[in-house]
Amino acid sequence: MQLRRFFDPRLFLSRAEAFLMRAEVENIVILGIGGPPGAPSPPLGEGCYLAVVEDVGEVVACAVRMWSDRVIISRAEQEALEYLWATSP
């Protein structure tokens, strides 16, 4: 497994969108972080965290912290969540 961090919401979504769309309703908040199509990327708050966990090149988990101390984590297998927890700051 590998953790990939992003510092631009649009780049994050370009990597994570296909995975997140498998459960669009569950992941709607994460999917909305890039703002409306064609709009500039929203400003990132201090401490922003955008990450995907990949396993053999496939996204298997996502985590987002944009403007607060709250983190949103996608549904994922236990192994991916444990890896995310172990490798996140």
Steps between C-alpha positions, in 0.01 A plus 500: 500500500599859443374834630483792253439853629364786294507875554245589232139379530466459123810279475374296795163452330657410168659204677222411745179572306450160338539329838269748674234476230448131579305627803413853386238572766732390782788702362315814390678728749844383383392526136391860556835632626612610154210744465283533192644393163691785336532701821841570654612254767376605843761633741645239731496556873809467713556137585322380187547131431401321179617142456431174327619154591592293198548127477663374180418832331131498598348750744363308797437783752481880518537750783425872500544779752435841347416780744458355846615231734251254350615227266281325243608149409345289227377152566788256456632161595650473850854456364479827301363690800776369724760601241345847474508537877862382527633727224302822559647790695 
